[in-house]
Amino acid sequence: MLHLDAVPEFELMLFDYSGRVTAAEQRVGKLRCRVLSGATECKGEIYSALARHLGERAEPPEYVALIDDDVVLTVSGINYALHLARCIGIDCFSPALSHDSEYTHRWTLRLPNRLFHATDWVEVMMPFYRGALFLAGAPYYEGNVSSWGIDKYLMPTLQQLLGTERTVIVDAVMATHTRPITSGMKVYRNGLTAEQEKQHMKQLCLELIEQRRPELMQGEWFKRIFRQRHSRTLGQRVLLGIGRPIRRWLERST
């Protein structure tokens, strides 16, 4: 769903999650893209495969992005987002979502009349990381099939440990997520659900912080990441279900 409306100012790689493609390159429109192929069950394994591939290079790339196949986004938008990241000094970011997207968190939606807004973490849907930050997570991606917990716990923890803490949603670039959000209750081949993998990653990150930066456990960042509730209650879900169609009706009527 990537719209090839401009010349990419970045290297483009396709990931074949069937593991059956043997060609090292493939043509998409007028572009020739590198292909990385591996039989994977979910996105956590793509993180692992890409980290192993990039780890073979002499130097990490400036930024690494992992964009899902159900995200509508333009090449020109990616070019501009990377330009802003360099200008402003962003370590981790994601384009903003359109309001008609399938989404979980309202803070991922686009805010008008802004270049960006700050956040503590970005979802695995279409994250952009500094290359060194992405590769620092390589040992911790292994064994995580779903990718749950990588975005909410692992990357913010590594950012604190590495001093690469600036994280934003780029409102100047908008994308649309088209596929419904999946449940965290599917059991993967490692015998765990996504929710269980997320809790395992949370515990791993708590241990990392205790070992390397225990003072973080007394701060506001720690409270926001590890203590605040990040899922809605039943009542909140009911109100949200009622509120969305009302809000969309009001938008159409004004």
C-alpha positions in Angstrom: 0.0 0.0 0.0 3.0 2.3 -0.2 2.3 5.0 -2.9 5.3 5.5 -5.1 4.7 9.2 -5.7 8.3 10.3 -5.4 11.9 9.0 -5.7 12.7 7.4 -2.3 15.5 9.1 -0.4 16.0 5.9 1.5 16.7 2.2 0.9 13.6 0.2 0.4 13.4 -3.5 1.4 10.5 -5.9 1.0 10.0 -8.6 3.6 8.5 -11.9 2.3 7.0 -13.6 5.4 6.3 -16.8 3.5 10.0 -17.6 3.3 9.6 -18.9 -0.2 11.0 -16.0 -2.3 14.6 -16.7 -3.3 15.2 -13.6 -5.5 17.5 -11.0 -3.8 15.6 -8.2 -5.6 12.2 -7.5 -6.9 10.6 -4.8 -9.1 7.8 -2.8 -7.6 6.5 -0.3 -10.1 9.6 1.5 -11.4 11.7 0.6 -8.4 13.9 -2.3 -7.7 13.8 -3.3 -4.0 15.9 -5.7 -2.0 14.1 -8.7 -0.6 14.5 -10.3 2.8 12.7 -13.6 3.0 11.9 -15.7 6.1 9.0 -17.9 7.3 7.5 -15.9 10.1 4.3 -16.1 12.1 4.0 -12.4 13.3 5.9 -9.1 13.4 8.2 -9.9 16.3 10.0 -12.4 14.1 10.4 -9.8 11.4 12.1 -7.5 13.9 14.5 -10.4 14.6 15.2 -11.2 11.0 15.8 -7.6 10.0 18.1 -7.0 13.0 20.2 -10.1 12.0 20.4 -8.8 8.4 21.4 -5.3 9.4 23.8 -6.6 12.0 26.0 -7.9 9.2 26.7 -4.4 7.9 29.8 -2.5 9.0 27.7 0.5 10.2 24.0 0.7 11.3 21.7 2.7 9.0 20.7 6.2 10.1 17.1 5.2 10.7 15.2 1.9 10.4 11.4 1.7 9.7 9.1 -1.4 9.8 5.9 -0.5 8.0 3.0 -2.9 8.0 1.5 -4.1 4.7 -1.9 -2.6 5.6 -0.7 1.0 6.0 -1.4 3.5 3.3 1.5 5.9 3.1 3.4 7.9 0.5 7.1 7.8 -0.4 7.1 11.6 -0.3 5.7 11.4 3.2 8.5 9.2 4.3 11.0 11.5 2.7 9.6 14.5 4.6 9.3 12.6 7.9 13.0 11.7 7.7 13.9 15.3 6.8 12.0 16.5 9.9 13.6 13.9 12.1 17.1 15.1 11.0 16.2 18.7 11.5 14.6 18.3 14.9 16.8 15.5 16.2 14.2 12.8 16.7 15.2 9.4 17.9 12.0 7.4 17.4 8.9 8.5 15.6 5.8 7.5 13.6 3.6 9.2 11.0 0.3 10.3 12.5 -2.9 8.2 11.7 -5.9 9.6 9.9 -9.0 9.7 12.0 -10.8 7.1 9.8 -8.0 4.5 10.6 -8.3 1.4 12.6 -6.5 2.4 15.8 -6.1 1.6 19.5 -4.7 4.8 21.0 -6.1 8.2 20.3 -2.6 9.8 20.8 -1.6 8.2 17.5 -4.1 10.3 15.5 -3.1 13.4 13.6 -3.4 16.7 15.3 -4.1 19.7 13.0 -1.7 22.6 12.5 1.3 20.9 14.0 4.5 19.4 12.8 4.6 16.8 15.6 3.6 16.0 19.1 5.6 14.3 21.8 4.8 10.8 23.1 6.5 8.1 25.2 6.4 5.4 22.6 5.2 4.5 19.1 3.3 1.4 18.0 4.9 -1.4 16.0 2.5 -0.6 13.1 5.0 1.8 11.4 7.8 2.8 13.7 11.0 4.6 12.7 14.0 4.1 15.0 17.6 5.4 14.9 19.6 2.5 13.5 21.8 2.1 16.5 18.6 2.0 18.8 17.0 -0.6 16.6 20.1 -2.9 16.6 20.5 -2.5 20.4 17.2 -4.4 20.7 18.4 -7.4 18.7 19.1 -9.7 21.6 15.6 -9.0 23.1 13.6 -9.5 19.9 14.6 -13.1 19.7 11.8 -15.4 20.9 9.1 -12.7 20.7 6.7 -13.8 17.9 3.9 -11.2 18.2 6.0 -8.0 18.8 3.8 -7.1 21.7 5.9 -5.4 24.4 8.6 -4.3 22.0 6.9 -0.9 21.4 5.5 -0.2 24.9 8.3 -1.5 27.0 11.5 -2.5 25.2 12.2 0.5 23.0 11.4 3.2 25.7 13.6 1.3 28.1 16.5 1.1 25.6 16.0 4.8 24.7 16.5 5.7 28.4 19.6 3.5 28.7 21.1 4.8 25.5 20.2 8.5 25.9 18.1 8.5 22.7 14.8 9.6 24.3 13.1 12.0 21.9 10.0 10.3 20.6 7.2 11.9 18.6 4.2 11.4 16.3 4.8 13.4 13.1 1.5 15.2 12.4 2.9 16.7 9.2 2.8 13.2 7.6 -0.4 11.2 7.7 -1.0 7.5 7.1 -4.0 5.3 7.2 -4.2 1.9 8.9 -6.8 -0.2 7.1 -7.0 -3.6 8.9 -8.8 -4.2 12.2 -6.6 -4.5 15.3 -6.0 -8.2 16.2 -6.6 -9.8 19.5 -3.8 -10.5 22.0 -5.3 -13.9 22.8 -4.0 -15.9 19.8 -1.6 -18.6 20.9 1.7 -18.6 18.8 4.0 -21.5 18.1 6.1 -20.7 21.2 3.0 -21.6 23.3 2.4 -18.0 24.4 -0.3 -15.4 23.6 0.7 -11.9 22.6 -0.5 -10.6 26.0 1.8 -13.2 27.7 4.7 -12.1 25.5 4.0 -8.5 26.4 4.1 -9.3 30.2 7.4 -11.2 29.7 8.9 -8.3 27.9 7.7 -5.9 30.7 9.5 -8.1 33.3 12.7 -8.2 31.2 12.7 -4.4 30.9 12.1 -4.0 34.7 15.2 -6.2 35.3 17.3 -4.2 32.8 16.3 -1.0 34.5 17.1 -2.4 38.0 20.5 -3.6 36.8 21.6 -0.5 34.8 19.5 2.6 35.8 17.7 1.8 39.1 17.1 5.6 39.7 14.7 5.6 36.8 12.2 3.6 38.9 11.6 6.7 41.0 10.7 9.0 38.1 7.6 10.1 36.2 8.7 8.3 33.0 8.7 5.0 34.9 5.2 5.6 36.3 3.9 6.5 32.8 5.4 3.4 31.1 5.1 0.7 33.8 2.3 1.7 36.2 -0.3 3.7 34.3 -3.2 1.7 32.9 -2.9 1.4 29.1 -6.0 -0.6 28.4 -9.6 0.5 28.6 -12.1 -0.7 31.2 -15.3 -2.3 30.1 -17.2 0.9 30.7 -14.7 2.9 28.8 -15.0 0.5 25.8 -18.8 0.8 25.9 -18.7 4.6 25.9 -16.1 4.6 23.1 -18.4 2.3 21.0 -21.3 4.8 21.5 -19.2 7.9 21.1 -17.4 7.1 17.8 -20.6 7.0 15.6 -21.9 10.1 17.3 -18.6 12.0 16.6 -18.6 10.8 13.0 -22.3 11.9 12.6 -21.4 15.4 14.0 -18.4 15.6 11.7 -20.6 14.9 8.6 -23.3 17.4 9.7 -21.0 20.4 10.2 
